[in-house]
Amino acid sequence: MRILSGAVFSSLLFVQILASDFEDFGPDDPQTRFEFGAAVDSKVENETDISPIELKDVVIVVRSQHNAFHVRKAKALRQALTEQAEAMGEKDHLELKMMHKDWAPLGAWTIIPIINSLDEDYGDSKRWIFFCEDETIINLPELVQVLNKYDARKEMFLGHAIQDKQAAIIHHFAFHQDPSQFSFPDFAAGWAVSVPLLNRLSKRLQAEPPKSDFTIDVQHEVAMFIRDEGQGTLLTDVPEFCTSEPVDQQECVTSLKSGGPECGELSLDNIFFAVKTTKKYHKDRVPIVQKTVGQHAKHIAYYSETEDPSIPTEDIGVPNTERGHCAKLQAIIDRSASDPRAADKPWLVILDDDTIMSVPRLQKLLACYDPKEVTLLGERYGYGLTGGYGYEYITGGGSMILSRAGIEALLKSGCRCWEPDSPDDMWLGNCFRRLGVPVTHNPAFHQAKPNEYVPSLLAHQTPVSFHKHYDLDPLTVYKEYLS
């Protein structure tokens, strides 16, 4: 599925389908509604409070995930922070919240659904809320010192500021005349809001409940929400919030380890690649896949509505549709359980014919995950999550990866396409919503082209995939970003 053209535009065409299915997860359903917390009637700011920030004044919120690999990362981060707090003599003052444990399993990662809860719990007792990823490395004592540089009595929004170099489709072409005028935080470096800002955001949400819409790039969308169409707060760049390697004698209080995961390398015998294509693209897109993914993959099939022995493609038994492709995806998943070439493989990788992917990097990444765990892995998007219900999904352009346990659970559930041309990746995400299993996000997967992303953001990643061939040479992208 394509961004906007595949997800947003297509979904508008299927609004009646989505709406009827979406009713199962309406705001009044007690099993699916988030616990947002009650509105706080008043907050009295102590104008004379200029005491230094201490650890007890800070809440740290980690955007952790339910998947076992990410739970291990979250535990390691908790251990590191606990040891630092103990060395500071403030172990009892460490207030650490893990999203996978402390909030409803779906949607907390979009931030907006947990603002009221944070305000209710900490709006009177804390001074800063600091957010980070499960991969963020934090120097806790130095972080506290950096927060002391900023006035916690004011509405402050702190982060490692980045800007689009050009109008980006993933940001709905915001500030298209001059994208550099708007800064948003790189979440991997950590970011913070003062409690007065938290108070205001909570009151705003109580007065104007969030709209059910798409979540694509949450770090940009959160900054846009806080900006509030120019009436809110802009991001303040904090030089000490970094995405570089941790190095002694540097000013950084947050950092990242580069080079990707270190879990070994998964054998190619354990991966089956399924390429979705159609006759229209047999001669131009498919050869690119053959020169990239195909040169490494041991087990690969090109699924089309037309057999072409020159590739070869296989007839998946489903007519091609102009958009959506749900029936084709469902047929591929069904076949993966019965085709002896795929049925014994721990992992199924489903990619579009214009997905650009590094198989060696994928091997290293998948080595971190357990195929016996029900898993749908890729780049995570959301539909309706900021309103407290809806579902998340793995966007198809960057590839969708199913564990064998995930395939078995999906087939057992009986979840079937709404319509043959429904958005395929959204349908699959909705199926996992019904299973009660959160999808697993990894920033190595990308729905768009490299030039849609801020260069400094890509610099600290080890990309596994990008998407789209237009206006670029896909083999050049493969060589420069994925080799």
Number of C-alpha atoms within 10 A of each C-alpha: 25 22 19 14 11 20 23 17 13 19 19 13 13 17 12 11 14 18 12 11 14 17 12 14 21 18 15 11 12 10 10 20 17 22 14 22 17 13 16 16 6 10 11 7 12 8 8 7 9 11 7 13 20 16 23 17 19 25 21 20 22 23 22 23 25 17 21 14 13 21 17 15 17 24 14 14 19 18 12 16 21 20 15 18 18 14 11 12 10 15 16 11 16 20 16 16 17 19 22 21 12 11 18 18 19 26 27 21 21 21 17 23 27 23 18 25 19 19 27 19 13 19 23 16 13 21 25 28 23 20 21 21 20 21 19 22 23 23 16 20 16 15 18 19 15 18 21 15 11 16 14 22 18 14 17 20 25 21 26 23 20 19 20 24 14 18 19 19 15 18 18 12 13 17 15 15 10 13 16 14 10 18 20 25 25 22 22 25 27 27 28 24 21 24 27 23 24 25 23 16 20 28 19 14 17 16 10 9 14 17 11 15 14 19 21 20 14 19 17 22 18 17 19 21 15 20 17 14 9 10 8 15 17 19 23 18 17 22 14 18 26 24 25 15 15 18 9 7 6 8 13 23 22 26 22 18 15 14 10 15 15 10 13 12 16 18 13 18 13 17 25 24 23 24 24 23 23 21 15 10 13 19 11 12 19 23 14 20 22 16 12 21 20 17 10 14 17 14 16 19 20 25 25 25 19 20 16 14 8 8 14 14 22 16 15 20 14 19 14 19 15 6 20 25 23 25 24 25 24 20 14 22 20 16 15 21 17 11 11 10 14 23 17 16 20 19 27 26 18 23 26 23 26 23 29 29 26 19 22 18 20 20 19 19 21 22 16 17 18 17 19 12 14 23 25 26 24 28 25 27 25 25 23 20 26 23 21 27 24 26 26 26 28 29 29 28 28 30 29 23 25 23 24 24 17 23 23 15 17 21 15 9 13 9 17 15 19 17 15 20 18 23 29 28 26 25 24 26 24 21 22 24 20 16 15 12 18 25 27 21 18 16 14 19 26 26 26 21 23 18 15 17 20 16 14 12 14 15 13 17 17 18 22 28 30 26 26 21 19 9 7 12 11 22 16 10 20 19 11 9 19 20 14
